[in-house]
Amino acid sequence: MRKTIADYMEQGFLENIIDMFKHDTTLYPLIGEFLADERGRVRLGAVALVEALKEGYSKKIIEVIPLIAKNLKNPNPTIRGDTAYLLGIIGHKDALPYLKEASNDENPIVKWIIEESIDIIKAQDSIGLGELHE
């Protein structure tokens, strides 16, 4: 199923995938796998998918933060950077321990993205936006 959805994502069928995720919340763990895909369009699709689902399905997104965050240890710096960026978009304080653990990344660009994501989450949390609501 993951490969099929990722292939559709690469082909640009994001709206269909968003509908699938809205109707089948058991698919959410796949988001972390999409971020580890070597295809840039699939990783970009994962970010767009989370952006589209963030408002109404935040509880499910929060639940898969650990599965997304595991990509902060991926050997590919692009995947690590995309992961940090997505955790910043999610903006939930549950992502902070993973980002802090990865904050000494060897790649200066990834390190900067991690720091920016941490700052975004802390700022949202300080004004009460760090908790996503259904």
Secondary structure, DSSP 8 states (H G I E B T S, - for coil): -HHHHHHHHHTT-HHHHHHHHHH-GGGTTHHHHHHT-S-HHHHHHHHHHHHHHTTTTHHHHHHTHHHHHGGGG-S-HHHHHHHHHHHHHH--GGGHHHHHHTTT-SSHHHHHHHHHHHHHHHHHHHTT-SS---
